[in-house]
């Protein structure tokens, strides 16, 4: 895996001991305790604050030791502040009835703020696919805008030829294929994206479905809701192919989805510990399946005989 590049340009020792006036004049990062009510979430922030185990541990940590790492913010024209990194720290502070959050105030562009926001949140555990898809898209768009207005001629020829998704993958330490797959999820309607988050639709079929237009995706959602059955990878490929050919209709979608899917057939799973104690130890392992089948057959015959007696 490629090494992740997350250079946040840490403040130097000289900067740490500079005065507030020097920071103001030099546009250096300033550290300030900001009232919580003046902190606004980052626009279209893709990462939700969930009350999972990690969040509860953070709440407990803030209760015992306070916020150890300052949040990153930008000052807005109306005197309020835009959170770049620290949404969970803000919520933990609110839950602990604190009034202020220590923040580093940055003077940076919209694009740099977006990149830092993604990089500082993407290390979270158990990020749903929908959030990762939005995060990749936000960072991708920010990088595109930065490259679009670049005027320096010192960049190497190789750097200027690198694709944005390739540079994004390199900087985040993931493959370009992963970036491309997740960004395709942004073309899914919310209902299908929710199925992906829930694990009802896997990544590979989800990517195929992302190429369908909204009407076809809505027809598919209707089928899934009515039949509680999601498309297999093979079915998703066929849906995509027929859509490209202009042959995909609601009727065709339902016809394809009505086909049996071996991977979604209902299975009976019997855990070994439940029936292990019921099988005599004298029965060899290679004969235990036959023993269980004969026992079930015997019990089924018993139920039938009992049913016949009751009906007399």
PAZAPA-4460 file (N, C-alpha, C; in steps of 0.05 Angstrom, whole numbers, plus 32768, in hexadecimal, padded with zeros to 4 digits):
% residues 312
    n_x    n_y    n_z   ca_x   ca_y   ca_z    c_x    c_y    c_z   seq   type   mol
   8011   7FE8   8000   8000   8000   8000   8012   8019   8000     1      X     A
   800A   802C   7FF0   801A   8045   7FEF   8019   8054   8009     2      X     A
   802F   8061   8010   8030   8070   8029   801E   8089   8027     3      X     A
   800E   808D   803B   7FFB   80A3   803B   8009   80BE   803F     4      X     A
   8003   80D1   802F   800F   80EC   8032   7FFB   80FF   803E     5      X     A
   8000   8106   8057   7FED   8118   8065   7FFE   812E   8072     6      X     A
   8008   8140   8063   8019   8156   806D   8007   816D   8075     7      X     A
   8004   8171   808F   7FF3   8187   8098   8003   81A0   809F     8      X     A
   801D   81A0   8097   802E   81B8   809C   802D   81C1   80B9     9      X     A
   8039   81B0   80CB   8038   81B6   80E7   8047   81D0   80EE    10      X     A
   803D   81DE   8102   8049   81F7   810A   8065   81F3   8114    11      X     A
   8077   8204   810C   8093   8202   8115   8096   820D   8131    12      X     A
   80AE   8207   813D   80B3   8211   8159   80B2   8230   8159    13      X     A
   80BD   823D   8145   80BD   825A   8145   80A0   8265   8144    14      X     A
   808F   8257   8134   8074   8260   8132   8065   825D   814D    15      X     A
   806C   8248   815C   805E   8243   8175   8064   825A   8189    16      X     A
   807B   8266   8187   8082   827B   819A   807F   8297   818E    17      X     A
   8071   8299   8178   806C   82B3   816C   8055   82C0   817B    18      X     A
   8053   82DA   817A   803D   82E8   8187   8023   82E7   8177    19      X     A
   800D   82ED   8183   7FF3   82ED   8175   7FF4   8302   815F    20      X     A
   8001   8319   8164   8002   832D   814F   8012   8323   8137    21      X     A
   8029   8315   813D   8039   830A   8128   8029   82F6   8118    22      X     A
   8019   82E6   8126   8009   82D2   8118   7FF5   82E0   8105    23      X     A
   7FE8   82F5   8110   7FD4   8303   8100   7FE1   830F   80E7    24      X     A
   7FF8   831C   80EA   8005   832A   80D4   8010   8316   80C0    25      X     A
   801A   82FF   80C9   8026   82EC   80B7   8012   82D6   80AE    26      X     A
   7FF9   82D9   80B6   7FE4   82C5   80AF   7FEC   82A9   80B7    27      X     A
   7FF9   82A7   80CF   8000   828D   80DA   7FE7   8282   80E9    28      X     A
   7FE7   8268   80ED   7FD1   825C   80FC   7FD0   8267   8118    29      X     A
   7FB8   826E   8121   7FB4   8278   813C   7FA5   8263   814D    30      X     A
   7FAB   8261   8166   7F9D   824F   8178   7F8A   825F   818A    31      X     A
   7F71   8256   818C   7F5D   8266   819B   7F48   8253   81A5    32      X     A
   7F3D   825A   81BD   7F26   824B   81C8   7F0D   8258   81BC    33      X     A
   7EFF   8249   81AB   7EE8   8254   819C   7ECF   824A   81A9    34      X     A
   7EBB   825B   81AF   7EA1   8252   81B9   7E94   823E   81A6    35      X     A
   7E89   8229   81B2   7E7E   8214   81A1   7E68   821E   818F    36      X     A
   7E59   8232   8199   7E42   823B   8189   7E4A   824B   8170    37      X     A
   7E64   8252   816E   7E6F   8260   8157   7E7B   824D   8142    38      X     A
   7E7A   8233   8148   7E87   8220   8136   7E72   8214   8123    39      X     A
   7E76   8217   8109   7E64   820B   80F5   7E71   81F3   80E8    40      X     A
   7E61   81DF   80E1   7E6B   81C7   80D4   7E76   81CE   80B9    41      X     A
   7E89   81BE   80AF   7E94   81C2   8094   7E7D   81BD   8080    42      X     A
   7E7B   81CD   806C   7E65   81CA   8058   7E66   81AE   804B    43      X     A
   7E4F   81A1   804B   7E4D   8186   803E   7E61   8172   804A    44      X     A
   7E65   8175   8064   7E77   8163   8072   7E6E   8146   806F    45      X     A
   7E7F   8135   8063   7E76   8119   805C   7E76   8106   8074    46      X     A
   7E85   810D   8089   7E88   80FA   809F   7E74   8101   80B6    47      X     A
   7E63   80EE   80BC   7E4F   80F2   80D1   7E5B   80EC   80EC    48      X     A
   7E51   80FA   8100   7E5A   80F4   811C   7E48   80DE   8126    49      X     A
   7E53   80C7   812B   7E44   80B0   8134   7E4A   80AA   8151    50      X     A
   7E36   80A2   8160   7E3A   809C   817C   7E43   807F   8180    51      X     A
   7E5A   8078   8174   7E64   805D   8175   7E78   805B   818C    52      X     A
   7E86   8045   818E   7E99   8041   81A5   7EAF   8056   81A4    53      X     A
   7EBA   805C   818C   7ECF   8070   818A   7EC6   808B   8194    54      X     A
   7EAD   8092   818E   7EA2   80AC   8196   7E9E   80AD   81B5    55      X     A
   7E95   8097   81C0   7E90   8096   81DD   7EAB   8097   81EC    56      X     A
   7EC0   808B   81E0   7EDA   808D   81EC   7EE4   80AA   81EB    57      X     A
   7EDF   80B8   81D5   7EE7   80D4   81D3   7ED8   80E5   81E7    58      X     A
   7EBE   80E0   81EB   7EAF   80EF   81FF   7EBB   80EB   821B    59      X     A
   7EC2   80D2   8221   7ECD   80CC   823B   7EE9   80DA   823E    60      X     A
   7EF8   80DA   8228   7F13   80E6   8229   7F11   8104   822E    61      X     A
   7EFE   8111   8220   7EFA   812E   8223   7EF1   8134   823F    62      X     A
   7EE0   8123   824B   7ED6   8126   8266   7EED   8125   827A    63      X     A
   7F01   8114   8275   7F17   8110   8288   7F2E   8123   8283    64      X     A
   7F34   8128   826A   7F4D   8137   8264   7F48   8150   8253    65      X     A
   7F30   8155   824A   7F2B   816B   8238   7F32   8163   821B    66      X     A
   7F30   8176   8209   7F38   8172   81ED   7F56   8175   81EA    67      X     A
   7F64   815F   81E4   7F81   8160   81E3   7F8C   816C   81C9    68      X     A
   7F7D   8167   81B3   7F86   8171   8199   7F74   8187   818F    69      X     A
   7F7E   819E   818A   7F6C   81B4   8180   7F5F   81AD   8166    70      X     A
   7F47   81B8   8162   7F39   81B5   8148   7F45   81C9   8134    71      X     A
   7F40   81C4   811B   7F49   81D6   8106   7F31   81E5   80FA    72      X     A
   7F33   81FF   80F9   7F1D   820F   80EF   7F26   8226   80DD    73      X     A
   7F13   8231   80CF   7F18   824A   80BF   7F05   825F   80C9    74      X     A
   7F0E   8278   80CB   7EFD   828E   80D3   7EEC   8297   80BB    75      X     A
   7ED2   829B   80BF   7EC0   82A3   80AA   7EBC   82C2   80AB    76      X     A
   7EB2   82CC   8096   7EAE   82EA   8094   7E9B   82F4   80A9    77      X     A
   7E88   82E3   80B2   7E74   82EC   80C5   7E7D   82E9   80E2    78      X     A
   7E96   82E2   80E6   7EA1   82DF   8101   7E9E   82C3   810D    79      X     A
   7E90   82B2   80FE   7E8E   8296   8107   7EA5   8286   80FC    80      X     A
   7EA6   826C   8103   7EBD   825B   80FB   7EB2   8242   80EE    81      X     A
   7EC1   823A   80D9   7EBA   8221   80CA   7ECD   820B   80D4    82      X     A
   7EC1   81F5   80DE   7ED0   81DE   80E7   7EDC   81CF   80CF    83      X     A
   7EF6   81CB   80CF   7F03   81BB   80BB   7F07   819F   80C5    84      X     A
   7F12   819E   80DE   7F16   8184   80EB   7F10   8188   8109    85      X     A
   7EFF   8176   8114   7EF8   8178   8130   7EDA   8176   8136    86      X     A
   7ECB   816B   8123   7EAE   8169   8127   7EA7   8156   813E    87      X     A
   7EB6   8141   8141   7EB1   812F   8158   7EBA   813B   8172    88      X     A
   7ED0   814A   8171   7EDA   8157   8189   7EC5   816D   8192    89      X     A
   7EB9   817A   817F   7EA5   818E   8185   7E8D   8180   8193    90      X     A
   7E84   816A   8188   7E6D   815C   8193   7E74   8151   81AF    91      X     A
   7E8C   8146   81B2   7E94   813C   81CC   7E95   8153   81E1    92      X     A
   7E9D   816A   81D8   7E9E   8182   81EA   7E82   818A   81F2    93      X     A
   7E6F   8189   81DF   7E53   8190   81E4   7E47   817C   81F8    94      X     A
   7E4D   8163   81F5   7E42   814E   8207   7E4D   8151   8223    95      X     A
   7E65   815C   8225   7E71   8161   823F   7E6B   817D   824A    96      X     A
   7E59   818A   823C   7E4F   81A5   8244   7E66   81BA   8246    97      X     A
   7E79   81B7   8234   7E8E   81CB   8232   7E85   81E2   8221    98      X     A
   7E90   81F9   8224   7E88   8211   8215   7E9B   8218   81FE    99      X     A
   7EB4   820F   8200   7EC8   8217   81EC   7ED6   81FF   81E1   100      X     A
   7EE1   8202   81C9   7EF2   81EE   81BD   7F0C   81FC   81B3   101      X     A
   7F23   81F1   81BC   7F3C   81FD   81B3   7F40   81F7   8196   102      X     A
   7F46   820B   8186   7F48   8209   8169   7F61   8216   815E   103      X     A
   7F6B   820A   8149   7F80   8217   8139   7F71   8224   8122   104      X     A
   7F75   823E   811F   7F67   824E   810A   7F7A   8250   80F2   105      X     A
   7F71   8245   80DC   7F81   8244   80C4   7F77   8258   80B0   106      X     A
   7F8A   8264   80A1   7F83   8276   808B   7F8A   8267   8071   107      X     A
   7F77   8258   8067   7F7C   8247   804F   7F65   8249   803C   108      X     A
   7F6A   823F   8024   7F55   8240   800F   7F40   822B   8013   109      X     A
   7F2A   822E   8004   7F15   821A   8005   7F1F   81FE   7FFE   110      X     A
   7F30   81FD   7FEA   7F3A   81E3   7FE1   7F4C   81D6   7FF6   111      X     A
   7F5E   81E6   8002   7F70   81DA   8017   7F5F   81D2   802F   112      X     A
   7F4A   81E1   8035   7F39   81DA   804C   7F2C   81BF   8047   113      X     A
   7F22   81BB   802E   7F15   81A2   8027   7F28   818A   8029   114      X     A
   7F40   818E   801F   7F54   8179   8020   7F5C   8171   803C   115      X     A
   7F60   8185   804D   7F67   8180   8069   7F4F   8173   8077   116      X     A
   7F37   817C   8072   7F1F   8170   807E   7F1D   8152   8078   117      X     A
   7F22   814A   805F   7F21   812E   8058   7F37   811E   8065   118      X     A
   7F50   8129   8063   7F67   811A   806D   7F66   8116   808B   119      X     A
   7F5B   8129   8099   7F5A   8127   80B6   7F43   8116   80C1   120      X     A
   7F31   810F   80AF   7F1A   80FE   80B8   7F1B   80E2   80AC   121      X     A
   7F2B   80DE   8098   7F29   80C5   8089   7F36   80AE   8098   122      X     A
   7F45   80B3   80AD   7F51   809E   80BD   7F3E   8092   80D1   123      X     A
   7F25   809B   80D2   7F11   8090   80E3   7F0D   8072   80DD   124      X     A
   7F03   8063   80F0   7EFD   8047   80EC   7EE0   8044   80E2   125      X     A
   7EDB   802F   80D3   7EC0   8028   80CA   7EB2   803E   80BC   126      X     A
   7EBF   804B   80A9   7EB2   8060   8099   7E9F   8053   8085   127      X     A
   7E86   805A   8084   7E73   804E   8070   7E7C   8055   8054   128      X     A
   7E76   8044   8040   7E7E   8049   8025   7E74   8064   801A   129      X     A
   7E5B   806C   8022   7E50   8085   8018   7E60   809D   8021   130      X     A
   7E6A   809C   803A   7E7A   80B3   8044   7E95   80B4   8037   131      X     A
   7EA1   809C   8033   7EBB   809B   8026   7EB9   80A5   8009   132      X     A
   7EA3   809E   7FFC   7E9E   80A6   7FE0   7E9C   80C5   7FDF   133      X     A
   7E8D   80D1   7FF1   7E8B   80EE   7FF1   7EA5   80FC   7FF8   134      X     A
   7EB4   80F0   800B   7ECD   80FB   8013   7EE1   80FB   7FFB   135      X     A
   7EE3   80E5   7FED   7EF5   80E3   7FD6   7EED   80F8   7FC1   136      X     A
   7ED3   80FC   7FBD   7EC9   810F   7FA9   7ED0   812C   7FB1   137      X     A
   7ECC   8132   7FCA   7ED3   814D   7FD4   7EF1   8153   7FD0   138      X     A
   7F01   8140   7FD7   7F1E   8144   7FD5   7F27   8145   7FB8   139      X     A
   7F1B   8134   7FA7   7F20   8134   7F8B   7F1A   814F   7F7E   140      X     A
   7F02   815A   7F84   7EFA   8174   7F79   7F0C   818A   7F82   141      X     A
   7F15   8189   7F9C   7F27   819D   7FA6   7F42   819C   7F98   142      X     A
   7F4C   8184   7F93   7F65   8181   7F85   7F63   818B   7F68   143      X     A
   7F4C   8185   7F5B   7F48   818E   7F40   7F48   81AD   7F3E   144      X     A
   7F3B   81BA   7F52   7F3A   81D7   7F52   7F56   81E3   7F56   145      X     A
   7F65   81D7   7F69   7F80   81E0   7F6E   7F92   81DE   7F55   146      X     A
   7F90   81C7   7F48   7FA0   81C3   7F30   7F97   81D5   7F19   147      X     A
   7F7E   81DC   7F18   7F74   81ED   7F03   7F7E   8209   7F04   148      X     A
   7F84   8212   7F1C   7F8E   822E   7F1F   7FAC   822F   7F24   149      X     A
   7FBA   8218   7F22   7FD7   8218   7F26   7FE5   8227   7F10   150      X     A
   7FF7   8239   7F18   8005   824A   7F04   8023   8245   7F04   151      X     A
   802D   8237   7F19   804A   8233   7F19   8053   8220   7F03   152      X     A
   806B   8225   7EF9   8076   8215   7EE3   808C   8204   7EEC   153      X     A
   808E   8200   7F07   80A4   81F0   7F12   809D   81D3   7F15   154      X     A
   8083   81CC   7F13   807B   81B1   7F16   8087   819F   7F00   155      X     A
   808E   8187   7F08   809A   8175   7EF4   8085   816C   7EE0   156      X     A
   808F   8164   7EC9   807D   815B   7EB4   806D   8143   7EBD   157      X     A
   807A   8131   7ECD   806C   8119   7ED7   8055   8122   7EE9   158      X     A
   805A   8135   7EFB   8045   813D   7F0E   802D   8149   7EFF   159      X     A
   8032   8159   7EEA   801C   8166   7EDD   800B   8152   7ECD   160      X     A
   8017   813B   7EC7   8009   8127   7EB7   7FF9   8113   7EC9   161      X     A
   7FFF   8114   7EE3   7FF1   8101   7EF4   7FD3   8107   7EF5   162      X     A
   7FC3   80F2   7EF3   7FA6   80F5   7EF5   7F9F   80FD   7F12   163      X     A
   7F8A   810C   7F15   7F82   8115   7F30   7F7B   80FD   7F41   164      X     A
   7F6D   80E9   7F37   7F65   80D3   7F47   7F7E   80C3   7F50   165      X     A
   7F93   80C2   7F3E   7FAB   80B4   7F45   7FBA   80C3   7F5C   166      X     A
   7FBB   80DE   7F5A   7FC8   80EE   7F6F   7FB8   80EB   7F89   167      X     A
   7F9E   80EB   7F87   7F8D   80E8   7F9F   7F93   80CD   7FAC   168      X     A
   7F94   80B8   7F9C   7F9A   809D   7FA7   7FB5   809C   7FB4   169      X     A
   7FC9   80A8   7FA7   7FE4   80A8   7FB2   7FE5   80B7   7FCD   170      X     A
   7FD9   80CE   7FCE   7FDA   80DE   7FE7   7FCA   80D1   7FFE   171      X     A
   7FB6   80C1   7FF8   7FA7   80B4   800D   7FB1   8098   8012   172      X     A
   7FC3   808E   8002   7FCE   8073   8007   7FBC   805D   7FFF   173      X     A
   7FAB   8061   7FEB   7F99   804C   7FE1   7F9E   8049   7FC3   174      X     A
   7F90   8035   7FB7   7F93   8030   7F9B   7F81   8043   7F8B   175      X     A
   7F89   8049   7F72   7F78   805A   7F61   7F5E   804C   7F5B   176      X     A
   7F5E   8031   7F59   7F46   8022   7F54   7F32   8026   7F6B   177      X     A
   7F3C   8027   7F83   7F2A   802B   7F9A   7F1D   8047   7F99   178      X     A
   7F2D   805B   7F93   7F23   8076   7F91   7F0D   8077   7F7C   179      X     A
   7F12   806B   7F65   7EFF   806C   7F4F   7EE5   805E   7F56   180      X     A
   7EE7   8046   7F63   7ECF   8037   7F6B   7EBE   8047   7F7E   181      X     A
   7ECB   8052   7F93   7EBB   8060   7FA7   7EAF   807A   7F9C   182      X     A
   7EBD   8087   7F8A   7EB2   80A0   7F7F   7E99   809A   7F6D   183      X     A
   7E98   8082   7F61   7E81   807A   7F52   7E68   8078   7F63   184      X     A
   7E6B   8073   7F7D   7E54   8070   7F8E   7E44   808A   7F91   185      X     A
   7E51   80A0   7F8B   7E43   80BA   7F8C   7E2D   80BD   7F77   186      X     A
   7E2D   80AB   7F64   7E18   80AB   7F4F   7E00   809A   7F56   187      X     A
   7E01   808D   7F6D   7DEA   807D   7F76   7DD5   808E   7F83   188      X     A
   7DBB   8087   7F80   7DA6   8094   7F8E   7DA9   808E   7FAC   189      X     A
   7D9F   809F   7FBE   7DA4   809B   7FDB   7D9B   807F   7FE5   190      X     A
   7D86   8074   7FDA   7D7C   805A   7FE4   7D90   8044   7FDE   191      X     A
   7D9B   8044   7FC6   7DAF   802F   7FBF   7DC9   8033   7FCE   192      X     A
   7DD0   804D   7FD3   7DE8   8052   7FE2   7DE5   8048   7FFF   193      X     A
   7DCD   804A   8009   7DC7   8040   8024   7DCA   8022   8025   194      X     A
   7DC1   8014   8010   7DC4   7FF7   800F   7DE2   7FF0   800F   195      X     A
   7DF2   8000   8002   7E0F   7FFB   8002   7E1A   7FFE   801E   196      X     A
   7E12   8013   802C   7E1C   8017   8047   7E13   8000   805A   197      X     A
   7DFC   7FF6   8055   7DF1   7FE0   8065   7DFD   7FC5   805E   198      X     A
   7E0C   7FC4   8048   7E17   7FAB   803F   7E04   7F99   802F   199      X     A
   7DED   7FA4   8028   7DDA   7F94   8018   7DE2   7F93   7FFB   200      X     A
   7DF0   7FA8   7FF1   7DFB   7FA8   7FD6   7E19   7FAB   7FD9   201      X     A
   7E28   7F99   7FCD   7E45   7F9A   7FCF   7E51   7FAF   7FBC   202      X     A
   7E6A   7FB4   7FC0   7E77   7FCA   7FB1   7E77   7FC5   7F93   203      X     A
   7E7E   7FAD   7F8A   7E81   7FA9   7F6D   7E66   7FAC   7F5E   204      X     A
   7E50   7FA0   7F68   7E37   7FA5   7F5A   7E2E   7FC2   7F5D   205      X     A
   7E34   7FCF   7F73   7E2D   7FEB   7F77   7E3A   7FFD   7F62   206      X     A
   7E53   7FF8   7F5B   7E60   8007   7F46   7E52   8004   7F2C   207      X     A
   7E4A   7FEC   7F25   7E3C   7FE7   7F0C   7E21   7FF6   7F0C   208      X     A
   7E13   7FF6   7F22   7DF9   8003   7F24   7DFC   8021   7F22   209      X     A
   7E13   802C   7F29   7E17   8049   7F29   7E15   8055   7F0D   210      X     A
   7E17   8044   7EF8   7E16   804E   7EDD   7DF9   804F   7ED2   211      X     A
   7DE6   8045   7EE2   7DCA   8047   7EDA   7DC0   8064   7EDF   212      X     A
   7DAC   806D   7ED0   7DA1   8087   7ED6   7D8F   8086   7EEE   213      X     A
   7D86   809D   7EF7   7D76   809E   7F10   7D5C   808E   7F0D   214      X     A
   7D4F   808F   7EF6   7D35   8081   7EF3   7D39   8063   7EF6   215      X     A
   7D4E   8058   7EE9   7D53   803B   7EEB   7D5B   8033   7F07   216      X     A
   7D6B   8045   7F14   7D72   803F   7F30   7D59   803F   7F42   217      X     A
   7D47   8051   7F3D   7D2E   8052   7F4D   7D1D   8039   7F48   218      X     A
   7D1C   8030   7F2F   7D0E   8017   7F2A   7D1A   7FFF   7F39   219      X     A
   7D35   7FFF   7F3A   7D42   7FEA   7F49   7D3D   7FEC   7F67   220      X     A
   7D3C   8004   7F71   7D36   8008   7F8E   7D1A   7FFD   7F94   221      X     A
   7D07   8003   7F82   7CEB   7FF8   7F85   7CEB   7FDA   7F87   222      X     A
   7CFA   7FCD   7F75   7CFB   7FB0   7F75   7D07   7FA6   7F8F   223      X     A
   7D1D   7FB2   7F98   7D2B   7FA9   7FB0   7D18   7FAC   7FC8   224      X     A
   7D0A   7FC2   7FCA   7CF8   7FC7   7FE0   7CE1   7FB3   7FE0   225      X     A
   7CD7   7FAC   7FC9   7CC0   7F99   7FC7   7CC8   7F7C   7FCB   226      X     A
   7CE1   7F75   7FC4   7CE9   7F59   7FC4   7CFF   7F52   7FD7   227      X     A
   7D0B   7F67   7FE4   7D21   7F63   7FF6   7D37   7F52   7FE9   228      X     A
   7D3E   7F59   7FD1   7D53   7F4B   7FC2   7D63   7F5F   7FB3   229      X     A
   7D7E   7F5E   7FB6   7D90   7F71   7FA9   7D9E   7F63   7F92   230      X     A
   7DA8   7F72   7F7F   7DB5   7F66   7F67   7DD1   7F5A   7F6E   231      X     A
   7DD6   7F43   7F61   7DF1   7F38   7F63   7E03   7F47   7F50   232      X     A
   7E1D   7F41   7F51   7E30   7F4F   7F3F   7E29   7F49   7F22   233      X     A
   7E23   7F30   7F1C   7E1C   7F29   7F00   7E03   7F38   7EF7   234      X     A
   7DEF   7F3A   7F08   7DD7   7F48   7F00   7DDD   7F66   7EFC   235      X     A
   7DED   7F72   7F0E   7DF4   7F8E   7F0B   7E03   7F93   7EF1   236      X     A
   7E14   7F81   7EE9   7E22   7F84   7ECF   7E0F   7F83   7EB8   237      X     A
   7DFB   7F71   7EB9   7DE7   7F70   7EA4   7DD6   7F89   7EA3   238      X     A
   7DCE   7F93   7EBA   7DBF   7FAC   7EBB   7DCE   7FC3   7EAF   239      X     A
   7DE8   7FC5   7EB6   7DF9   7FDA   7EAB   7DFB   7FD7   7E8C   240      X     A
   7E00   7FBF   7E83   7E03   7FBA   7E66   7DE9   7FC1   7E57   241      X     A
   7DD2   7FB9   7E61   7DB9   7FBF   7E54   7DB3   7FDD   7E54   242      X     A
   7DBB   7FEA   7E6A   7DB6   8007   7E6B   7DC7   8015   7E56   243      X     A
   7DE0   800D   7E52   7DF1   8019   7E3E   7DE6   8015   7E22   244      X     A
   7DD8   7FFE   7E1E   7DCC   7FF8   7E04   7DB1   8005   7E00   245      X     A
   7DA7   8013   7E15   7D8D   8020   7E14   7D75   800C   7E15   246      X     A
   7D7A   7FF5   7E21   7D65   7FE0   7E22   7D5B   7FDB   7E3E   247      X     A
   7D64   7FEB   7E51   7D5C   7FE6   7E6D   7D42   7FF4   7E74   248      X     A
   7D2D   7FE5   7E7A   7D13   7FF0   7E82   7D0C   7FE5   7E9E   249      X     A
   7CF7   7FEF   7EA9   7CEE   7FE5   7EC3   7CE8   7FC7   7EC1   250      X     A
   7CDB   7FBF   7EAB   7CD4   7FA2   7EA8   7CED   7F91   7EA6   251      X     A
   7D01   7F9B   7E97   7D1A   7F8B   7E94   7D28   7F89   7EAF   252      X     A
   7D29   7F9F   7EBF   7D35   7F9E   7ED9   7D28   7F89   7EEB   253      X     A
   7D0D   7F88   7EEB   7CFF   7F75   7EFB   7D04   7F59   7EF2   254      X     A
   7D05   7F55   7ED7   7D0A   7F3B   7ECC   7D26   7F30   7ED4   255      X     A
   7D3A   7F41   7ED3   7D55   7F39   7EDB   7D56   7F33   7EF9   256      X     A
   7D49   7F44   7F08   7D4B   7F42   7F25   7D3B   7F29   7F2F   257      X     A
   7D28   7F20   7F20   7D18   7F08   7F28   7D27   7EEE   7F25   258      X     A
   7D3E   7EEF   7F18   7D4E   7ED7   7F15   7D59   7ECE   7F30   259      X     A
   7D5C   7EB4   7F33   7D68   7EA9   7F4C   7D85   7EB2   7F4E   260      X     A
   7D8D   7EB9   7F67   7DA8   7EC0   7F6D   7DB3   7EAC   7F82   261      X     A
   7DC5   7E9A   7F7A   7DCF   7E86   7F8D   7DDA   7E93   7FA7   262      X     A
   7DE6   7EAA   7FA4   7DF2   7EB6   7FBC   7DDE   7EC2   7FCF   263      X     A
   7DC4   7EC5   7FC6   7DB0   7ED1   7FD7   7D9A   7EBD   7FDE   264      X     A
   7D9E   7EA3   7FD7   7D8B   7E8F   7FE0   7D8D   7E8B   7FFE   265      X     A
   7D76   7E87   800B   7D76   7E84   8027   7D84   7E6A   802F   266      X     A
   7D96   7E6C   8042   7DA5   7E55   804B   7D9F   7E4F   8069   267      X     A
   7D9F   7E35   806F   7D9C   7E2D   808B   7DB8   7E27   8096   268      X     A
   7DBF   7E36   80AB   7DD9   7E32   80B7   7DD6   7E26   80D3   269      X     A
   7DE2   7E0F   80D8   7DE1   7E02   80F2   7DFC   7E03   80FE   270      X     A
   7DFF   7E0F   8115   7E18   7E10   8122   7E1F   7DF6   812F   271      X     A
   7E38   7DED   812C   7E40   7DD3   8135   7E3A   7DCD   8152   272      X     A
   7E3E   7DE2   8163   7E3B   7DDD   8180   7E1F   7DD6   8188   273      X     A
   7E0C   7DDD   8177   7DEF   7DD8   817E   7DE8   7DBA   817C   274      X     A
   7DF3   7DAD   8167   7DEB   7D91   8164   7E02   7D7D   8169   275      X     A
   7E1A   7D88   816F   7E31   7D77   8174   7E2C   7D65   818C   276      X     A
   7E1F   7D70   81A1   7E1A   7D61   81B9   7E04   7D4C   81B6   277      X     A
   7DF4   7D4F   81A0   7DDF   7D3C   819B   7DE7   7D24   818B   278      X     A
   7DFF   7D25   817F   7E09   7D0F   816E   7E1B   7CFD   817F   279      X     A
   7E15   7CE3   8180   7E26   7CD1   8190   7E43   7CD2   8186   280      X     A
   7E55   7CD2   8199   7E72   7CD3   8192   7E7B   7CBC   8182   281      X     A
   7E6C   7CA6   8183   7E73   7C8E   8173   7E6F   7C92   8155   282      X     A
   7E60   7CA6   814D   7E5B   7CAB   8131   7E73   7CB9   8125   283      X     A
   7E80   7CAD   8110   7E97   7CBA   8104   7E8F   7CD5   80F7   284      X     A
   7EA3   7CE7   80F5   7E9E   7D01   80EA   7E92   7D00   80CE   285      X     A
   7E9C   7CED   80BD   7E93   7CEC   80A2   7E77   7CE1   809F   286      X     A
   7E6B   7CD7   80B5   7E50   7CCC   80B5   7E3C   7CDD   80C3   287      X     A
   7E45   7CF3   80CE   7E34   7D04   80DF   7E1E   7D12   80CF   288      X     A
   7E25   7D1A   80B6   7E11   7D26   80A5   7DFA   7D13   80A0   289      X     A
   7E00   7CFA   809A   7DEB   7CE6   8096   7DDB   7CE2   80AF   290      X     A
   7DE8   7CE2   80C6   7DDA   7CDE   80DF   7DC6   7CF5   80E4   291      X     A
   7DCF   7D0E   80DF   7DBD   7D25   80E3   7DA5   7D23   80D0   292      X     A
   7DAA   7D1C   80B6   7D94   7D1B   80A3   7D80   7D05   80AA   293      X     A
   7D8A   7CEE   80B3   7D78   7CD8   80BB   7D68   7CE0   80D4   294      X     A
   7D75   7CEF   80E6   7D67   7CF8   80FE   7D51   7D0B   80F7   295      X     A
   7D56   7D1D   80E4   7D41   7D30   80DB   7D2B   7D22   80CD   296      X     A
   7D32   7D0E   80BC   7D1E   7CFE   80AE   7D0C   7CEF   80C2   297      X     A
   7D18   7CE4   80D6   7D09   7CD5   80EA   7CF6   7CE8   80F9   298      X     A
   7D00   7D00   8100   7CF0   7D13   810F   7CD9   7D1E   80FD   299      X     A
   7CDF   7D22   80E3   7CCA   7D2B   80D1   7CB4   7D16   80CE   300      X     A
   7CBB   7CFC   80CC   7CA7   7CE6   80CB   7C97   7CE5   80E5   301      X     A
   7CA4   7CEA   80FB   7C96   7CEB   8115   7C81   7D01   8115   302      X     A
   7C88   7D19   810B   7C75   7D2F   810B   7C5E   7D29   80F8   303      X     A
   7C63   7D1C   80E1   7C4E   7D14   80CF   7C3B   7D00   80DB   304      X     A
   7C45   7CED   80EA   7C34   7CD9   80F7   7C23   7CE6   810C   305      X     A
   7C2F   7CF9   811B   7C20   7D06   8130   7C0A   7D17   8124   306      X     A
   7C10   7D24   810D   7BFD   7D35   8100   7BE5   7D24   80F6   307      X     A
   7BEB   7D0C   80EB   7BD6   7CFA   80E2   7BC4   7CF1   80F8   308      X     A
   7BD0   7CEB   810F   7BC0   7CE2   8126   7BAE   7CF8   8130   309      X     A
   7BB8   7D11   8130   7BA8   7D28   813A   7B91   7D2E   8127   310      X     A
   7B94   7D27   810D   7B7F   7D2D   80FA   7B69   7D18   80FA   311      X     A
   7B6C   7D02   8108   7B57   7CEE   8108   7B40   7CF6   811B   312      X     A
***
